[in-house]
Amino acid sequence: MAVVAFGVAGVAGSPFIGHQRSATSITMGVATSVEVISLALYLFGSQQPRPATTTR
Protein backbone atom coordinates (compact mmCIF):
# COMPACT_ATOMS: atom_id res chain seq x y z
CA MET A 1 0.00 0.00 0.00
CA ALA A 2 2.82 2.39 0.85
CA VAL A 3 4.51 1.80 -2.50
CA VAL A 4 1.30 2.59 -4.37
CA ALA A 5 0.77 5.74 -2.30
CA PHE A 6 4.37 6.78 -3.01
CA GLY A 7 3.76 6.36 -6.73
CA VAL A 8 0.51 8.31 -6.62
CA ALA A 9 2.20 11.17 -4.77
CA GLY A 10 4.97 11.23 -7.35
CA VAL A 11 2.60 11.19 -10.30
CA ALA A 12 0.45 13.92 -8.74
CA GLY A 13 3.53 15.99 -8.00
CA SER A 14 4.54 16.33 -11.61
CA PRO A 15 1.52 18.42 -12.75
CA PHE A 16 1.65 20.38 -9.50
CA ILE A 17 5.17 21.57 -10.27
CA GLY A 18 4.18 22.71 -13.77
CA HIS A 19 0.74 24.19 -13.22
CA GLN A 20 0.27 24.45 -9.43
CA ARG A 21 -3.30 23.17 -9.46
CA SER A 22 -4.91 22.74 -6.07
CA ALA A 23 -6.37 19.32 -6.91
CA THR A 24 -2.94 17.83 -7.48
CA SER A 25 -1.70 19.40 -4.26
CA ILE A 26 -4.49 17.73 -2.30
CA THR A 27 -3.79 14.42 -4.05
CA MET A 28 -0.11 14.65 -3.10
CA GLY A 29 -0.97 15.43 0.51
CA VAL A 30 -3.49 12.61 0.87
CA ALA A 31 -1.21 10.07 -0.81
CA THR A 32 1.70 11.07 1.41
CA SER A 33 -0.48 10.80 4.51
CA VAL A 34 -1.66 7.34 3.50
CA GLU A 35 1.93 6.31 2.88
CA VAL A 36 3.16 7.52 6.27
CA ILE A 37 0.24 5.96 8.15
CA SER A 38 0.60 2.60 6.39
CA LEU A 39 4.34 2.50 7.05
CA ALA A 40 3.80 3.38 10.72
CA LEU A 41 1.18 0.67 11.10
CA TYR A 42 3.52 -1.82 9.48
CA LEU A 43 6.42 -0.90 11.74
CA PHE A 44 4.44 -0.84 14.98
CA GLY A 45 2.30 -3.84 14.06
CA SER A 46 5.24 -6.08 13.34
CA GLN A 47 6.65 -5.78 16.86
CA GLN A 48 4.81 -8.71 18.38
CA PRO A 49 6.43 -10.63 21.20
CA ARG A 50 7.99 -13.89 20.13
CA PRO A 51 7.72 -17.01 22.22
CA ALA A 52 10.81 -18.03 24.09
CA THR A 53 12.70 -20.87 22.48
CA THR A 54 14.05 -23.71 24.52
CA THR A 55 17.39 -25.23 23.70
CA ARG A 56 18.18 -28.82 24.49
N, C-alpha and C positions, 0 to 999 in steps of 0.2 A: 504494500500500500504506500509506503514511504517513497519508493522508487517512482511510482506512478505520479504521486503528488509533486515530487521533484521535477519530473518531466513536464507536468502541466504548468508549474510555476515558471520554468524556463521558456516554454512555448508562449506563455502569456506575456513574459517579460520583453520579448522581441518587439511586438507592436507597441508596447508601452514606451519603449525607448524612442521609437520613431515618431509616434503620433501623440503620446501622452493622453490616451483615452482613459476615462475613469473606470470603465468596465474591465479593462485589462488589469488595472491597478487592483481592483477588488479581487479579481481572479487570482492574481499573484499572492495577495495577502491570505486568502482563504486556503489556497493550495499549500502555502508555507506553513500555516497554522496546522493543517491536517498532517503535514509531514512531521512537524515537531511533536505533536501529540502522539502520533502513531509510533515514533521512535522512542519516546519516553515510556509509553505503555509497554513496548517490547523490552526495554532495558529493565524496568522495574518489575515487570511480570515474569521475567526469566530468572529472578533471584529466589527460587524456591529452595527450602532446605532439603538437603539430600540425606538419605538414611545413612547411618554409620555402617561402615563395612567391617566385617570381622575377618581377621586373618588367622589362619590355622597353620 
